[in-house]
Amino acid sequence: MAGELAGRVVLITGAARGQGRAHALRLAGEGADIIAVDIAGPLPPAVPYDSPTPDDLAETVRLVEATGRRILASAVDVRDATGLKAAVDAGVAELGRLDVVVANAGISIPETWDAITDESFRDTIDINVTGVWNTVRAGAPHLIAGDRGGSIILISSAAGLKMQPFMVHYTASKHAVTGMARALAAELGKHRIRVNSVHPGAVNTPMGTGDMVASLGRAIETNPALAHMITPFLPLWVAEPEDIAETVFWLASDRSRAMTAASVAVDQGVTQY
């Protein structure tokens, strides 16, 4: 039986692993073909967790192909607007159309405000904000040209609704993504293109590898009271990538055809505390 996204093509950034891979597999499982983009290489030096690799991106390709769907993968940094546009254009030329954009790529660096360097701040904004903008700029013209409407899904964070202690640059970037989704929704609505943002809390991904947990712990030690600001309501302290992918599928599908400019929290309740 054909899935709800049969015949559609989806662009996903940060697709090599974690949430990006989960989105690719969930949407491919509903019949979509995938244009997958990931840096698949070293992340900025201040990032404390392991970088994605070409093997990670190749595994996403293997898993999507195992569903019977097509996938075109490119190793591109979302900060590279020219390279990103070329990858998306090539994907549309190969797969025939574009219907959904999932701007998922991003980084997170735990640091107290006075430990943030110029480079760390710039890298966070360049990837988390400009990279999302580059993704929309590369994908939206194809949605408009197709004249079928479509869905653009910007992956923000619980930090884009509330805040994330010890991550001023991350919080600023994710609030920017929230505003970007609303502003784009206003202008793209005339093309029947919906734009929404998704706001995960803690998710079990490779962002938790390397020195990430220890880095956050060291930051929390400087002001332990702030750790209570990210307390969830549910005993599920950490979600799985597939939990977020379910929301992405819903926003990509016709089930959410009347929803745009919305900020959808999938955060175990942390933004309500």
Salt bridges, closest charged atoms under 4 A:
GLU4 OE2 - ARG255 NH2 2.31
GLU30 OE2 - ARG26 NH1 2.95
ASP33 OD1 - ARG69 NH2 3.10
ASP33 OD2 - ARG70 NH2 2.85
GLU59 OE2 - ARG62 NH2 2.70
ASP77 OD2 - ARG79 NH2 2.70
ASP89 OD2 - LYS85 NZ 2.70
ASP89 OD1 - HIS142 NE2 2.71
ASP99 OD1 - ARG97 NH2 2.71
ASP99 OD1 - ARG148 NE 3.41
GLU111 OE1 - HIS169 NE2 2.70
ASP123 OD1 - ARG79 NH1 3.56
ASP147 OD1 - ARG192 NH2 3.59
ASP211 OD2 - ARG218 NH2 2.62
GLU246 OE2 - ARG26 NE 2.67
ASP254 OD2 - ARG8 NH2 2.86
